[in-house]
């Protein structure tokens, strides 16, 4: 049975974009399918996703923060400066409706996404660097995300910075810490290591459920604002990849590191943004829609970026022959 679950988990990890996208489309036509994912249930699901991430972390991963502090600091500063400012610029430059702009800003102010580590691995990036950036941005998020939202969006909407701090602490730091503790305690046991192989699939199912919940609640609004939301999300994400790579060039990072910082900056924890949107912006439903569209698109675009990097390697290899 465990071997079967591991195969299912591997399949879900490989086809995350397609799976999450199919769930979103299906829920649009059958919204009651995920009507049960609301409030504390939705928050708990995100906690499970972050627990799954924590269960894959080892003490060696955190040593990266000490052994390579400047690289990771550059990457994290790029993430928490470029993505919020890009979102703010798009919101004002494109004249986006207030709620759509706030949704983009919320995504931009969140830490790096868990799936960025997977995409980094697929494109032969620097996985240790990726884990270090994700870890540091996640730890900093309870402090940085509310402050950035207050600064960028506070003049337009009521931002509950204290409440957002508590939410991020409960659904990110606490589950990650518990998962890391379990790994430190049980990591040497073969049964635990085999069980951990199922967790990526659990994380994908959780992400799909969160996206499904937003589509269930607000899918009827896609017809009126869906195209506009996607344009904002697409530009925000694409500029993040491009400017992240540029930061790597300016910082004279190696090719694997340039790829890593590109993916880390461009891919945000949109699942966290979705939960925060539902909890803290209930009167602005398009905020959650922007976050949910980001959930789906970041997974798709991350896989596309990994493929582009791999195609570039293949082209170089062919020219060298």
Helices and strands as residue ranges (DSSP letters): H 2-14, H 16-29, G 31-34, H 39-54, H 59-67, H 69-93, H 98-108, H 115-122, H 127-153, H 161-168, I 169-173, H 174-186, H 190-196, H 199-218, G 219-221, H 222-250, H 255-266, H 270-280, H 285-320
